[in-house]
Amino acid sequence: MAEAAIPRTVETARSELVKGLGLLDSTMIVVGSMIGSGIFIVSSDIARQVQSPGLLIVVWLMTGLMTMIGALSYGELAAAMPQAGGQYVYLRESLGPLWGFLYGWSMLLIIQTATIAAVAIAFAKFTGVLFPWFSSSAWIWKMGMLGPYKLWFGELGPYNLGLNTQNLLAILSIVFLTWVNTRGLRVGARVQNVFTFAKTGALVGLIVLGFLFATAAARGANFTDFWRHAGLSELHSYTVGSETVWIGTLTLIGVAMVGSLFASDAWNNVTFTAGEVKNPSRNLPLSLALGAGIVTLIYVLANVAYLNVLPLAGDPAGATAVARGIQFAAEDRVGTAAAEVIFGASGAFIMAIAIMVSTFGCNNGLILAGARIYYAMARDGLFFKPVGSVNRHHVPGTALVVQGVWASALCLSGTYSQLLDFLIFAVVVFYILTLTGLFVLRWRRPELPRPYRAFGYPVLPALYIVLALFIEVQLLRYKPQYTWPGLILVALGIPVYFLWRRTTSRAAA
C-alpha cells in the first residue's frame, strides 16, 4: 500500500502521523523489541548467582509473570489514550507533566539510546565472529581512558573512549536503521516483520534442537536434584562490593532478576507508536498480550533447552562447553555454548548469525518506536520544536536523527553497558509509577473511555507493584551500583524540566 493511501484519523490530522500498523505489525514490534542478545547471554550470570536449575527457571518465570501483568495492564492505558509517546502520555495524564518529562528525559539520555547502542555493539561483536576485522581492540582513533572512579555506591570504569572497528560497525548499523525508518512507517514495519520472524524462528529452532539433542550429562546434573539450594529458609552467600553477606532465597531471586528483566524489557515500545496503530482500542492491548506472551514462553523454554544440553555448574577453566557449563560459558554466551554442543565447531558461527539477525531486528524496533517519545514531548513544548515535526514520509524524521546521533555517541563512550546497568532501577521505577497511574486514572477520570479494561484489576496491577517494589528494595540493599547512578540521572531531569518550562513561558509571553 502506498504511504499516501494509509487512512488518517484525528491524531493523524493533528500531527500528520499515519495509521499504518496492523495487529501483526504491532505484535512484531513487541516481540522484535524484546528479543535481542540477552536471552543468549544473561542466563550465565543468573546461574552463577542462584546455583540451582530450579531457581534459574523460577527467575525467568517471575520475570515473565511481571512482564505479562505489565503488558495486560498497559493495554488499558494504550486503548484509552492511543497517542504517540505511549508511556510518556500515561505518566503525563495520570501523575502530571513533570513525571512524563522525567520519563522522556531518561529514555533519551540513557534508557532507549544506550539500549540501542548496546544492541548495536552486540550486533558488531557477533559479526566479528564471522569477520574478525571487526574487533574492540582494533582502534581507529583512541581518545584515552576515564576512571576508574571510586564512589560511595561502588566503582565506575575504567572507560575506553574512541572509535574501533567494532564501534564503527555499530554506528553504521544505527545510521542505516535510522535512515530506513525515516523512509516511512511501512518501510520500518516491513524490516521489523522480516527480522522478527527470522530470529523467532531461529530461537524456536534452538529450543527444539535443545530438546532433541539433550545430553545425558546435562540431564543427570540438572534434573536429578532440580531444586537444590532452593529452600525458602535456606541462606545464600552473596558478595556486595568486597563484603560477603547472607541472604534468603526470595531476596536472591529478586537480585538475580536484573539480567532477565533487561532481556525481557522493551515490551512497552509499541505504546510509543500508538498514534500510528490501526484500530488501537483492539490492536494495542492484543499486541501487548500476544507479544509479551510469546516471548515469555520462548524465554522459559530456551532456558529449559539450555539445561537439557549443558550442566548448570561448571569449571571456569574447562576445555569444552560442557565442562564450563551454563555458569561459565565462554564470555557468558550460553546460546553459543549450547549450539556448539549440538552442531560441533560450526555452532559458534551458526549462533553468531542468529544473534546478528536478532540484534539487528531488535534495534530496528527500538529505533522505530523510541523516536515517537521525543516527538510527543516536543509537541507538548517540552523539547525542541523541530523534533515535533514529521517529514514528507509522515514519520518524525528529526526525532529519529536526534536519537540516532546520541545513540551513536554512546557507542564511542565505552559506557553504554554500564549505563544500562545503572538504569535498571529507574526502568522499574517508571513501570511502578505508570501502573500507579492506572489506579489514579480509574479514580480521577472514571469517565475516560476504556475499550479494554486491565485483566485482573486491581489485584494483578497491585501484585506487580508489590513485586517490583520488593525487587527495588533488594537492589538498593545488595546492588547499590544498579540504583544510585540511575536515580541521580533521573533526578538531574527535575531542574532541567523547570528551567525548560520557565524558558518556554518567557518565550510565549
TIPA-981881 format. One record per residue (C-alpha): chain; x, y, z; residue in one letter. Coordinates in steps of 0.02 Angstrom, whole numbers. Each point is the difference from the previous one (the first is absolute). Example, Ala and Ser with C-alpha at 12.3 -4.5 7.8 and 13.67 -1.06 7.14 Angstrom:
<rs>
+--------+--------+--------+--------+--------+
| chaine |     c1 |     c2 |     c3 | residu |
+--------+--------+--------+--------+--------+
|      A |    615 |   -225 |    390 |      a |
|      A |     69 |    172 |    -33 |      s |
+--------+--------+--------+--------+--------+
</rs>
This chain:
<rs>
+--------+--------+--------+--------+--------+
| chaine |     c1 |     c2 |     c3 | residu |
+--------+--------+--------+--------+--------+
|      A |      0 |      0 |      0 |      m |
|      A |     67 |    172 |    -42 |      a |
|      A |     37 |    116 |    145 |      e |
|      A |   -127 |    128 |    -61 |      a |
|      A |   -137 |   -131 |     -1 |      a |
|      A |     14 |    -40 |    185 |      i |
|      A |   -159 |     62 |     87 |      p |
|      A |     14 |    147 |    119 |      r |
|      A |    -91 |     37 |    163 |      t |
|      A |    -14 |    140 |    127 |      v |
|      A |    180 |    -31 |     61 |      e |
|      A |     60 |     -2 |   -180 |      t |
|      A |    -89 |    161 |    -44 |      a |
|      A |     81 |     88 |    146 |      r |
|      A |    176 |    -69 |    -16 |      s |
|      A |     10 |    -70 |   -177 |      e |
|      A |     45 |   -172 |     64 |      l |
|      A |    -86 |   -141 |    -96 |      v |
|      A |    -91 |   -152 |     64 |      k |
|      A |    101 |   -134 |    -87 |      g |
|      A |     29 |   -136 |    132 |      l |
|      A |   -117 |   -149 |      8 |      g |
|      A |    -10 |   -135 |    134 |      l |
|      A |    142 |   -102 |    -77 |      l |
|      A |    113 |    152 |    -15 |      d |
|      A |    -34 |     53 |    180 |      s |
|      A |     29 |   -175 |     67 |      t |
|      A |    164 |    -12 |    -96 |      m |
|      A |     57 |    164 |     78 |      i |
|      A |    -32 |    -74 |    173 |      v |
|      A |     87 |   -166 |    -39 |      v |
|      A |    140 |     77 |   -103 |      g |
|      A |     41 |    135 |    128 |      s |
|      A |      7 |   -127 |    142 |      m |
|      A |    108 |   -133 |    -82 |      i |
|      A |    176 |     65 |    -20 |      g |
|      A |    159 |    -80 |     64 |      s |
|      A |    -50 |    -16 |    184 |      g |
|      A |    -81 |   -171 |    -10 |      i |
|      A |    160 |    -71 |    -73 |      f |
|      A |    111 |     72 |    138 |      i |
|      A |    -77 |     49 |    168 |      v |
|      A |    -44 |   -176 |     60 |      s |
|      A |    184 |    -27 |     36 |      s |
|      A |      7 |    140 |    130 |      d |
|      A |   -169 |    -52 |     73 |      i |
|      A |     63 |   -180 |     18 |      a |
|      A |    156 |     58 |     93 |      r |
|      A |   -109 |     94 |    123 |      q |
|      A |   -138 |   -127 |     34 |      v |
|      A |    104 |   -161 |     -9 |      q |
|      A |   -158 |    -99 |    -37 |      s |
|      A |    -86 |    -62 |   -160 |      p |
|      A |   -170 |     24 |     81 |      g |
|      A |     37 |    178 |     55 |      l |
|      A |     66 |     42 |   -174 |      l |
|      A |   -171 |    -44 |    -71 |      i |
|      A |    -89 |     88 |    144 |      v |
|      A |     95 |    162 |    -39 |      v |
|      A |    -60 |     -7 |   -180 |      w |
|      A |   -178 |    -49 |     51 |      l |
|      A |    -10 |    145 |    123 |      m |
|      A |     66 |    118 |   -134 |      t |
|      A |   -129 |    -68 |   -121 |      g |
|      A |   -139 |     21 |    128 |      l |
|      A |     46 |    182 |     29 |      m |
|      A |     16 |     31 |   -187 |      t |
|      A |   -172 |    -75 |    -35 |      m |
|      A |    -84 |     97 |    141 |      i |
|      A |     81 |    160 |    -62 |      g |
|      A |    -52 |    -32 |   -180 |      a |
|      A |   -179 |    -43 |     46 |      l |
|      A |    -12 |    156 |    109 |      s |
|      A |     79 |    116 |   -129 |      y |
|      A |   -131 |    -61 |   -123 |      g |
|      A |   -132 |    102 |     91 |      e |
|      A |    105 |    158 |     -6 |      l |
|      A |     46 |    -28 |   -182 |      a |
|      A |   -180 |    -27 |    -54 |      a |
|      A |    -61 |    152 |     99 |      a |
|      A |    138 |    117 |    -61 |      m |
|      A |     59 |    -59 |   -172 |      p |
|      A |    121 |    144 |    -27 |      q |
|      A |    180 |      9 |    -57 |      a |
|      A |    116 |    -11 |    149 |      g |
|      A |    -89 |   -139 |     93 |      g |
|      A |     68 |    -16 |    176 |      q |
|      A |     53 |    183 |     -1 |      y |
|      A |   -182 |     47 |    -31 |      v |
|      A |    -64 |   -117 |    137 |      y |
|      A |    116 |     77 |    130 |      l |
|      A |    -42 |    177 |    -58 |      r |
|      A |   -187 |    -30 |     13 |      e |
|      A |      1 |    -96 |    164 |      s |
|      A |    139 |     76 |    106 |      l |
|      A |     36 |    164 |    -89 |      g |
|      A |    116 |     72 |   -134 |      p |
|      A |    155 |     -6 |    112 |      l |
|      A |     -7 |   -190 |      9 |      w |
|      A |    -31 |    -14 |   -186 |      g |
|      A |    151 |    112 |    -32 |      f |
|      A |    112 |   -100 |    118 |      l |
|      A |    -47 |   -158 |    -92 |      y |
|      A |     36 |     77 |   -170 |      g |
|      A |    161 |     78 |     66 |      w |
|      A |     60 |   -169 |     66 |      s |
|      A |    -48 |    -89 |   -161 |      m |
|      A |     96 |    123 |   -109 |      l |
|      A |    149 |     21 |    116 |      l |
|      A |     32 |   -183 |     36 |      i |
|      A |   -138 |   -131 |      1 |      i |
|      A |    -51 |     -8 |   -183 |      q |
|      A |    157 |     70 |    -79 |      t |
|      A |    123 |   -100 |    105 |      a |
|      A |   -102 |   -156 |    -36 |      t |
|      A |     13 |     38 |   -186 |      i |
|      A |    188 |     25 |     20 |      a |
|      A |     24 |   -161 |     99 |      a |
|      A |   -104 |   -103 |   -122 |      v |
|      A |     98 |     75 |   -145 |      a |
|      A |    164 |    -47 |     85 |      i |
|      A |    -67 |   -177 |     27 |      a |
|      A |    -40 |     -8 |   -186 |      f |
|      A |    177 |     56 |    -43 |      a |
|      A |     78 |   -116 |    129 |      k |
|      A |    -82 |   -154 |    -75 |      f |
|      A |     39 |     61 |   -176 |      t |
|      A |    180 |     -9 |     58 |      g |
|      A |    -19 |   -188 |     22 |      v |
|      A |    -24 |    -12 |   -189 |      l |
|      A |    113 |    145 |    -47 |      f |
|      A |    139 |     23 |    128 |      p |
|      A |     43 |    173 |    -69 |      w |
|      A |   -143 |     67 |    106 |      f |
|      A |     80 |      0 |    172 |      s |
|      A |     -4 |    108 |    156 |      s |
|      A |    190 |     -6 |      4 |      s |
|      A |     23 |     64 |   -179 |      a |
|      A |      6 |    186 |     37 |      w |
|      A |    -25 |    129 |   -136 |      i |
|      A |      6 |    148 |    119 |      w |
|      A |     33 |    -23 |    186 |      k |
|      A |    -41 |    154 |    104 |      m |
|      A |     58 |    -69 |    166 |      g |
|      A |    -69 |    -76 |    159 |      m |
|      A |   -110 |     66 |    141 |      l |
|      A |      0 |    -73 |    173 |      g |
|      A |    -13 |   -105 |     97 |      p |
|      A |    -95 |    110 |    123 |      y |
|      A |    -35 |    -57 |    177 |      k |
|      A |   -167 |     64 |     65 |      l |
|      A |   -102 |    -42 |    152 |      w |
|      A |   -112 |   -122 |    -96 |      f |
|      A |    141 |    -89 |    -93 |      g |
|      A |    134 |     19 |   -130 |      e |
|      A |    -30 |     75 |   -173 |      l |
|      A |    111 |    -37 |   -148 |      g |
|      A |    124 |     -6 |    -72 |      p |
|      A |    -75 |     60 |   -165 |      y |
|      A |     91 |     -6 |   -166 |      n |
|      A |    -46 |    147 |   -110 |      l |
|      A |     19 |     -1 |   -188 |      g |
|      A |    -43 |    -89 |   -162 |      l |
|      A |     46 |   -178 |    -41 |      n |
|      A |    -60 |   -111 |   -141 |      t |
|      A |   -132 |    -79 |    111 |      q |
|      A |    -72 |    168 |     51 |      n |
|      A |      9 |     59 |   -180 |      l |
|      A |   -110 |   -143 |    -60 |      l |
|      A |   -119 |     32 |    146 |      a |
|      A |    -16 |    183 |    -49 |      i |
|      A |    -24 |    -43 |   -184 |      l |
|      A |   -141 |   -120 |     47 |      s |
|      A |    -86 |    137 |    102 |      i |
|      A |     19 |    125 |   -143 |      v |
|      A |    -70 |   -125 |   -126 |      f |
|      A |   -151 |    -48 |    105 |      l |
|      A |    -34 |    182 |     42 |      t |
|      A |      1 |     39 |   -186 |      w |
|      A |   -115 |   -148 |    -36 |      v |
|      A |   -126 |     63 |    126 |      n |
|      A |      3 |    177 |    -71 |      t |
|      A |    -62 |    -74 |   -164 |      r |
|      A |   -173 |    -33 |     69 |      g |
|      A |    -95 |   -103 |    127 |      l |
|      A |    -34 |   -145 |   -116 |      r |
|      A |    183 |    -16 |    -47 |      v |
|      A |     52 |    -14 |    183 |      g |
|      A |   -144 |   -119 |     37 |      a |
|      A |     47 |   -116 |   -144 |      r |
|      A |    180 |     -9 |     61 |      v |
|      A |    -64 |    -35 |    175 |      q |
|      A |   -116 |   -140 |    -57 |      n |
|      A |    132 |    -88 |   -106 |      v |
|      A |    136 |      2 |    133 |      f |
|      A |   -119 |    -43 |    143 |      t |
|      A |    -66 |   -153 |    -91 |      f |
|      A |    178 |    -53 |    -41 |      a |
|      A |     70 |     17 |    175 |      k |
|      A |   -153 |    -75 |     84 |      t |
|      A |     14 |   -149 |   -116 |      g |
|      A |    186 |    -17 |     40 |      a |
|      A |    -33 |      4 |    187 |      l |
|      A |   -142 |   -126 |    -15 |      v |
|      A |    117 |   -110 |   -102 |      g |
|      A |    131 |      8 |    138 |      l |
|      A |   -131 |    -49 |    128 |      i |
|      A |    -59 |   -149 |   -103 |      v |
|      A |    178 |    -59 |    -30 |      l |
|      A |     38 |     23 |    184 |      g |
|      A |   -136 |   -123 |     43 |      f |
|      A |     44 |   -121 |   -141 |      l |
|      A |    186 |     -2 |     36 |      f |
|      A |     -7 |      0 |    190 |      a |
|      A |    159 |    -70 |     77 |      t |
|      A |     -1 |   -131 |    136 |      a |
|      A |    131 |     99 |     97 |      a |
|      A |   -106 |    158 |      3 |      a |
|      A |   -163 |    -87 |     41 |      r |
|      A |     81 |   -101 |    138 |      g |
|      A |     86 |    152 |     75 |      a |
|      A |   -149 |    117 |    -11 |      n |
|      A |   -158 |   -103 |     23 |      f |
|      A |     55 |   -127 |    130 |      t |
|      A |      1 |    135 |    134 |      d |
|      A |    -96 |    136 |    -91 |      f |
|      A |    -48 |    101 |    156 |      w |
|      A |    168 |     -2 |     89 |      r |
|      A |     37 |    158 |    101 |      h |
|      A |   -181 |     56 |    -29 |      a |
|      A |    -73 |    -17 |    174 |      g |
|      A |    -89 |    157 |     59 |      l |
|      A |     89 |    -10 |    167 |      s |
|      A |    172 |    -27 |    -78 |      e |
|      A |    131 |    137 |     11 |      l |
|      A |    116 |     41 |   -146 |      h |
|      A |    168 |     89 |      1 |      s |
|      A |     -1 |    158 |   -104 |      y |
|      A |    139 |    123 |    -35 |      t |
|      A |    -37 |    186 |     18 |      v |
|      A |    155 |     96 |    -50 |      g |
|      A |    139 |    -80 |    101 |      s |
|      A |   -116 |    -66 |    134 |      e |
|      A |    -89 |   -169 |      4 |      t |
|      A |   -175 |     -3 |     74 |      v |
|      A |   -131 |   -135 |     23 |      w |
|      A |   -170 |     22 |    -82 |      i |
|      A |   -160 |   -101 |    -11 |      g |
|      A |    -64 |    -90 |   -155 |      t |
|      A |   -134 |    129 |    -41 |      l |
|      A |    128 |    140 |     12 |      t |
|      A |    119 |   -100 |   -110 |      l |
|      A |   -135 |    -18 |   -133 |      i |
|      A |    -33 |    187 |      6 |      g |
|      A |    181 |     53 |    -25 |      v |
|      A |     29 |   -134 |   -133 |      a |
|      A |   -143 |     69 |   -105 |      m |
|      A |    101 |    149 |    -61 |      v |
|      A |     59 |    -91 |   -156 |      g |
|      A |   -165 |    -84 |    -41 |      s |
|      A |    -95 |    164 |     22 |      l |
|      A |    116 |     85 |   -124 |      f |
|      A |    -16 |   -145 |   -122 |      a |
|      A |   -190 |     13 |     13 |      s |
|      A |    -10 |    189 |     -6 |      d |
|      A |    -65 |    109 |   -144 |      a |
|      A |   -169 |    -88 |     -8 |      w |
|      A |    -76 |    173 |     27 |      n |
|      A |     80 |     74 |   -156 |      n |
|      A |   -153 |    -31 |   -106 |      v |
|      A |    -94 |    127 |    107 |      t |
|      A |    117 |    136 |    -64 |      f |
|      A |    -70 |    -30 |   -175 |      t |
|      A |   -182 |      1 |     59 |      a |
|      A |    -43 |    149 |   -111 |      g |
|      A |     42 |   -107 |   -152 |      e |
|      A |    -92 |   -160 |     46 |      v |
|      A |   -160 |    -44 |    -92 |      k |
|      A |   -150 |    -38 |    112 |      n |
|      A |    107 |     35 |    156 |      p |
|      A |   -137 |    -43 |    125 |      s |
|      A |     12 |   -181 |    -59 |      r |
|      A |    173 |    -19 |    -75 |      n |
|      A |    105 |     83 |    137 |      l |
|      A |    -60 |   -109 |    146 |      p |
|      A |      4 |   -155 |   -111 |      l |
|      A |    175 |     33 |    -64 |      s |
|      A |     65 |     31 |    176 |      l |
|      A |    -76 |   -161 |     65 |      a |
|      A |     48 |   -107 |   -150 |      l |
|      A |    176 |     70 |    -17 |      g |
|      A |     44 |    -10 |    184 |      a |
|      A |    -78 |   -174 |     14 |      g |
|      A |     96 |    -68 |   -150 |      i |
|      A |    167 |     65 |     63 |      v |
|      A |    -30 |    -58 |    178 |      t |
|      A |    -38 |   -177 |    -59 |      l |
|      A |    152 |     -2 |   -115 |      i |
|      A |    116 |     65 |    136 |      y |
|      A |    -53 |   -131 |    128 |      v |
|      A |     13 |   -141 |   -129 |      l |
|      A |    171 |     64 |    -57 |      a |
|      A |     65 |    -17 |    178 |      n |
|      A |    -72 |   -175 |     16 |      v |
|      A |     89 |    -40 |   -164 |      a |
|      A |    163 |     67 |     71 |      y |
|      A |    -22 |   -114 |    151 |      l |
|      A |    -28 |   -148 |   -117 |      n |
|      A |    164 |     30 |    -90 |      v |
|      A |    118 |     77 |    130 |      l |
|      A |     23 |    -36 |    185 |      p |
|      A |    -38 |    152 |    108 |      l |
|      A |    162 |    -11 |     99 |      a |
|      A |    169 |     -3 |    -84 |      g |
|      A |    185 |     36 |      8 |      d |
|      A |     54 |    173 |    -59 |      p |
|      A |    161 |    -80 |    -65 |      a |
|      A |    -92 |   -140 |    -90 |      g |
|      A |     60 |    -43 |   -174 |      a |
|      A |   -173 |    -35 |    -74 |      t |
|      A |   -171 |     84 |      4 |      a |
|      A |    -69 |   -145 |    105 |      v |
|      A |    144 |     13 |    124 |      a |
|      A |    -29 |    188 |     23 |      r |
|      A |   -187 |    -24 |     18 |      g |
|      A |   -130 |    139 |     -2 |      i |
|      A |     84 |     94 |    142 |      q |
|      A |    167 |     21 |    -89 |      f |
|      A |    -47 |      0 |   -184 |      a |
|      A |    136 |     91 |    -98 |      a |
|      A |    -35 |    188 |     15 |      e |
|      A |   -170 |    -50 |     74 |      d |
|      A |    -61 |    -52 |   -173 |      r |
|      A |   -114 |   -142 |     56 |      v |
|      A |    -92 |     -7 |   -167 |      g |
|      A |    165 |    -23 |    -92 |      t |
|      A |     57 |   -134 |    123 |      a |
|      A |   -163 |    -96 |    -27 |      a |
|      A |     19 |     15 |   -188 |      a |
|      A |    178 |    -66 |     10 |      e |
|      A |    -61 |   -156 |     91 |      v |
|      A |   -137 |    -27 |   -130 |      i |
|      A |     93 |     47 |   -160 |      f |
|      A |    183 |    -22 |     48 |      g |
|      A |    130 |    128 |    -51 |      a |
|      A |   -118 |     84 |   -124 |      s |
|      A |   -121 |     41 |    142 |      g |
|      A |     88 |    163 |     41 |      a |
|      A |    -20 |     63 |   -177 |      f |
|      A |   -182 |    -55 |    -11 |      i |
|      A |    -42 |     87 |    164 |      m |
|      A |     97 |    155 |    -51 |      a |
|      A |   -111 |     16 |   -155 |      i |
|      A |   -157 |    -28 |    105 |      a |
|      A |     51 |    134 |    126 |      i |
|      A |     46 |    121 |   -139 |      m |
|      A |   -175 |    -20 |    -72 |      v |
|      A |    -76 |     15 |    174 |      s |
|      A |     93 |    158 |     50 |      t |
|      A |    -24 |     85 |   -169 |      f |
|      A |   -188 |    -28 |      9 |      g |
|      A |     -6 |     51 |    182 |      c |
|      A |     83 |    166 |    -37 |      n |
|      A |   -119 |     36 |   -143 |      n |
|      A |   -145 |    -13 |    122 |      g |
|      A |     87 |    106 |    132 |      l |
|      A |     44 |    135 |   -126 |      i |
|      A |   -172 |      1 |    -80 |      l |
|      A |    -93 |     15 |    165 |      a |
|      A |    117 |    106 |    106 |      g |
|      A |     -5 |    154 |   -111 |      a |
|      A |   -188 |     18 |     31 |      r |
|      A |     32 |     44 |    183 |      i |
|      A |    107 |    152 |    -40 |      y |
|      A |   -123 |     47 |   -138 |      y |
|      A |   -142 |      0 |    128 |      a |
|      A |    104 |    101 |    125 |      m |
|      A |     38 |    131 |   -132 |      a |
|      A |   -186 |     12 |    -44 |      r |
|      A |    -30 |     40 |    184 |      d |
|      A |    134 |    135 |      0 |      g |
|      A |    118 |   -103 |    108 |      l |
|      A |    134 |    -25 |   -133 |      f |
|      A |     69 |     93 |   -150 |      f |
|      A |   -143 |     47 |   -117 |      k |
|      A |     74 |    -75 |   -161 |      p |
|      A |      1 |   -171 |     84 |      v |
|      A |   -190 |      8 |      1 |      g |
|      A |    -11 |      7 |   -190 |      s |
|      A |    -19 |   -138 |   -129 |      v |
|      A |     87 |    -18 |   -167 |      n |
|      A |    -77 |    -28 |   -170 |      r |
|      A |    -18 |   -186 |     40 |      h |
|      A |   -110 |     43 |    150 |      h |
|      A |    125 |    -60 |    132 |      v |
|      A |     91 |    104 |    134 |      p |
|      A |    160 |     16 |   -100 |      g |
|      A |     85 |    128 |    111 |      t |
|      A |    -37 |   -102 |    157 |      a |
|      A |     74 |   -153 |    -86 |      l |
|      A |    159 |     95 |    -44 |      v |
|      A |     21 |     73 |    176 |      v |
|      A |    -21 |   -174 |     74 |      q |
|      A |    122 |    -76 |   -125 |      g |
|      A |    134 |    131 |     30 |      v |
|      A |     -3 |    -20 |    189 |      w |
|      A |     -5 |   -191 |     -9 |      a |
|      A |    150 |      5 |   -117 |      s |
|      A |     93 |    114 |    122 |      a |
|      A |    -32 |   -126 |    140 |      l |
|      A |     83 |   -132 |   -110 |      c |
|      A |    158 |    104 |      9 |      l |
|      A |     -9 |     26 |    187 |      s |
|      A |     34 |   -178 |     51 |      g |
|      A |   -126 |     24 |    141 |      t |
|      A |   -163 |    -63 |    -75 |      y |
|      A |      0 |   -170 |     87 |      s |
|      A |     35 |     80 |    168 |      q |
|      A |   -134 |    131 |    -31 |      l |
|      A |   -125 |   -135 |    -39 |      l |
|      A |     41 |    -82 |    166 |      d |
|      A |    -22 |    166 |     89 |      f |
|      A |   -174 |     26 |    -71 |      l |
|      A |    -80 |   -168 |     45 |      i |
|      A |    -59 |     78 |    162 |      f |
|      A |    -72 |    152 |    -90 |      a |
|      A |    -83 |   -108 |   -134 |      v |
|      A |    -96 |    -96 |    133 |      v |
|      A |    -40 |    162 |     94 |      v |
|      A |    -89 |     66 |   -156 |      f |
|      A |    -97 |   -162 |    -18 |      y |
|      A |    -56 |     16 |    181 |      i |
|      A |    -50 |    182 |    -28 |      l |
|      A |    -96 |    -41 |   -159 |      t |
|      A |   -100 |   -139 |     82 |      l |
|      A |    -32 |    115 |    147 |      t |
|      A |    -66 |    121 |   -129 |      g |
|      A |   -122 |   -134 |    -57 |      l |
|      A |    -80 |      6 |    174 |      f |
|      A |      7 |    191 |      2 |      v |
|      A |    -91 |     13 |   -167 |      l |
|      A |   -135 |   -124 |     54 |      r |
|      A |    -31 |    113 |    150 |      w |
|      A |     19 |    173 |    -76 |      r |
|      A |    -68 |    -31 |   -175 |      r |
|      A |   -132 |   -136 |     11 |      p |
|      A |    -82 |     74 |   -156 |      e |
|      A |    153 |    -34 |   -108 |      l |
|      A |    -49 |   -120 |   -141 |      p |
|      A |     77 |   -170 |     34 |      r |
|      A |    -31 |   -118 |   -146 |      p |
|      A |    107 |   -128 |     93 |      y |
|      A |     15 |    -15 |    188 |      r |
|      A |    155 |    -72 |     81 |      a |
|      A |    -17 |   -188 |     28 |      f |
|      A |     -1 |    -42 |    186 |      g |
|      A |    -17 |    181 |     57 |      y |
|      A |     31 |     49 |    140 |      p |
|      A |     86 |   -160 |     61 |      v |
|      A |    126 |    -30 |   -139 |      l |
|      A |     60 |    181 |    -20 |      p |
|      A |     17 |     11 |    189 |      a |
|      A |     97 |   -164 |      1 |      l |
|      A |    119 |     71 |   -131 |      y |
|      A |     31 |    155 |    106 |      i |
|      A |     34 |   -106 |    155 |      v |
|      A |    120 |   -116 |    -93 |      l |
|      A |     88 |    146 |    -84 |      a |
|      A |     19 |     93 |    165 |      l |
|      A |     73 |   -157 |     80 |      f |
|      A |    129 |    -13 |   -140 |      i |
|      A |     42 |    185 |     13 |      e |
|      A |     30 |    -13 |    187 |      v |
|      A |    115 |   -149 |    -24 |      q |
|      A |     97 |     92 |   -135 |      l |
|      A |     21 |    149 |    116 |      l |
|      A |     67 |   -116 |    135 |      r |
|      A |    108 |   -120 |    -99 |      y |
|      A |     37 |     81 |   -169 |      k |
|      A |     24 |    186 |     36 |      p |
|      A |     98 |     18 |   -162 |      q |
|      A |   -164 |    -36 |    -92 |      y |
|      A |   -100 |    130 |     95 |      t |
|      A |     82 |    164 |     48 |      w |
|      A |     72 |     45 |   -171 |      p |
|      A |   -171 |    -27 |    -79 |      g |
|      A |    -88 |    103 |    133 |      l |
|      A |    126 |    141 |    -21 |      i |
|      A |    -20 |      3 |   -189 |      l |
|      A |   -190 |      6 |     16 |      v |
|      A |      8 |    134 |    137 |      a |
|      A |    107 |    110 |   -111 |      l |
|      A |   -153 |     17 |   -110 |      g |
|      A |    -97 |     94 |    135 |      i |
|      A |     94 |    166 |    -13 |      p |
|      A |      7 |    -22 |   -189 |      v |
|      A |   -191 |    -14 |     -4 |      y |
|      A |    -29 |    160 |    101 |      f |
|      A |    133 |     94 |    -98 |      l |
|      A |    -81 |    -56 |   -163 |      w |
|      A |   -173 |     51 |     58 |      r |
|      A |     64 |    170 |     56 |      r |
|      A |     89 |     26 |   -166 |      t |
|      A |   -151 |    -47 |   -105 |      t |
|      A |   -116 |    106 |    109 |      s |
|      A |    110 |    153 |    -27 |      r |
|      A |      8 |    -33 |   -187 |      a |
|      A |   -190 |    -11 |     -8 |      a |
|      A |    -24 |    161 |    101 |      a |
+--------+--------+--------+--------+--------+
</rs>
